């Protein structure tokens, strides 16, 4: 998906000098279809592993991907769809949800 954004912006401005920051990426640990601790754990481990590897993408090999996780804490009081309450890497009481290393 990141490469598709690179290609679209480069086509629009006509040059290959764009840096993209992935400002929010995450997976819900519960609250709906496809939301589970198991899937979220795999997602975060793979995302962090890829970002740390500095492998880049097919279009930008070797270029590190600056990525931020959404969100730091579960938002159990948020008025939204149930999945929106469970994106944190920590519970609202500040205890760690996943065994992941940055």
Secondary structure, 3 states (H helix, E strand, C coil): CHHHHHHHHHHHHCCCCCCCCEEEECCCCCCCCCCCHHHHHHHHHHHHHHHHHCCECCCCECCCCCEEECCCECCCCCCCCHHHHCCCCECCCCCECCCCCC
